[in-house]
Amino acid sequence: MFEEAIRYTISQSELQTRTLNVSVWNRDAFGRNTFLGEVLMPLDTVSLDSYKPTWHPLCNKAPPAETSLSYKGDIILALRFEPAAIDGRDDTAEETPPSPDKQKKKKLGKRKSNSPTKKSAGWLHVNIKEAKNLMAVRMNGSSNPFVKCYLEPDRSKQGKRKTNVVKNNLNPSWQYQLSYGNVTLKSLKERCLELTVWDYDTIGSNDFLGGIRLGMGTGLSFGKEVDWMDSTADEIRAWETMLKTPGEWTEATLTLRPNMNTKGGT
């Protein structure tokens, strides 16, 4: 017998898209806990005013929901493209040191001061502000969320950015600003900014909480088909607004996808 009462703060509208997940585990003080079974209860099918205690059979672990109704919460961020300075200063250097091969090529070749690429290059600034209504994946009804970011197609270690971890919070505030250098308006139309939210686990693997992809949504990058250029209408709108207003911040509140496999997570 548990006789435990757990309370969640949730809006009436969220009841239409939320599912209550009750899982039973065997606690192991020295190793990983063992999963014993779970019950999934879509809250839009339950009359909370007249609900009475009911026995439910425990089921095997269900795969993640793949529908557009799988609400994972929202993320709030701001974007800004900062054009290169035009007063003669070199403000377009790469954010990370160039490789030895690139350095050799620079020594062998003559640098052109009127290079159109250098003149039009600049910085992409991203301010990851906060998230709302994230999914709880821990037994205490909370999560330890952080955000991971890539500017596709660069998924190298140097291209990865991460926020700090906010512990035990489903409405975290990061207020974290990151930047990508040596980018142009033209190249950003061929690239995509991917942000994914994760629950940080000190022992096991991190759990995926949701994500977004900001881009043009054309399915193409520099003329080649890519699966990550699949932005939704809201994601495209935020990206286009940023590209049309260089030097200004574009703020957006976007719904997190339940997975990053296809457009909108459907």
Stockholm file with secondary structure:
# STOCKHOLM 1.0

chainA/1-266         MFEEAIRYTISQSELQTRTLNVSVWNRDAFGRNTFLGEVLMPLDTVSLDSYKPTWHPLCNKAPPAETSLSYKGDIILALRFEPAAIDGRDDTAEETPPSPDKQKKKKLGKRKSNSPTKKSAGWLHVNIKEAKNLMAVRMNGSSNPFVKCYLEPDRSKQGKRKTNVVKNNLNPSWQYQLSYGNVTLKSLKERCLELTVWDYDTIGSNDFLGGIRLGMGTGLSFGKEVDWMDSTADEIRAWETMLKTPGEWTEATLTLRPNMNTKGGT
#=GR chainA/1-266 SS CCCCCCCCCCCTGGGGTCEEEEEEEECCSSSCCEEEEEEEEEGGGCCTTSCCCCCCCCBCCCCCCCSTTCCCCEEEEEEEEEECCSSSCCCCCCSSCCCHHHHHHHHHSCCCTTCHHHHHCEEEEEEEEEEESCCCCSTTSCCCEEEEEEEETBCSTTTCEECCCCCSCSSCEEEEEEEEEEECHHHHTTCEEEEEEEECCSSSCCEEEEEEEESCCCSEETTEECTTCCCCHHHHHHHHHHHHSTTSCEEEEEECBSCSSSGGGC
#=GC SS_cons         CCCCCCCCCCCTGGGGTCEEEEEEEECCSSSCCEEEEEEEEEGGGCCTTSCCCCCCCCBCCCCCCCSTTCCCCEEEEEEEEEECCSSSCCCCCCSSCCCHHHHHHHHHSCCCTTCHHHHHCEEEEEEEEEEESCCCCSTTSCCCEEEEEEEETBCSTTTCEECCCCCSCSSCEEEEEEEEEEECHHHHTTCEEEEEEEECCSSSCCEEEEEEEESCCCSEETTEECTTCCCCHHHHHHHHHHHHSTTSCEEEEEECBSCSSSGGGC
//
